[in-house]
């Protein structure tokens, strides 16, 4: 886990909002794990979420201070770079929408270089 994360293939950096609230995580769909961390998984799909080739996976630690964020294959085992394939442009748009929503909920903030 890190303070600043970059999705593989993307040039943007994100960090947790310093004003993050636990209820915002739960409202956004984060689920508490047995260890106390908060996991978020969202399929990145065009037609059907059941056939989604990739998914966004995020974990926030129980202290709400560290974050991991990765795009994986359907099984969640392999990292996937959705930015190098032009056919995945709708998937990138969906990712942008999700990240914007998490920013508006005061969960993520973009990091400026």
Secondary structure as GFF3:
##gff-version 3
##sequence-region A 1 113
A	DSSP	beta_strand	4	5	.	.	.	ID=ss1
A	DSSP	beta_strand	13	16	.	.	.	ID=ss2
A	DSSP	alpha_helix	22	28	.	.	.	ID=ss3
A	DSSP	beta_strand	31	32	.	.	.	ID=ss4
A	DSSP	beta_strand	38	44	.	.	.	ID=ss5
A	DSSP	three_ten_helix	49	51	.	.	.	ID=ss6
A	DSSP	beta_strand	54	60	.	.	.	ID=ss7
A	DSSP	beta_strand	67	73	.	.	.	ID=ss8
A	DSSP	three_ten_helix	86	88	.	.	.	ID=ss9
A	DSSP	alpha_helix	89	104	.	.	.	ID=ss10
A	DSSP	beta_strand	108	111	.	.	.	ID=ss11
###
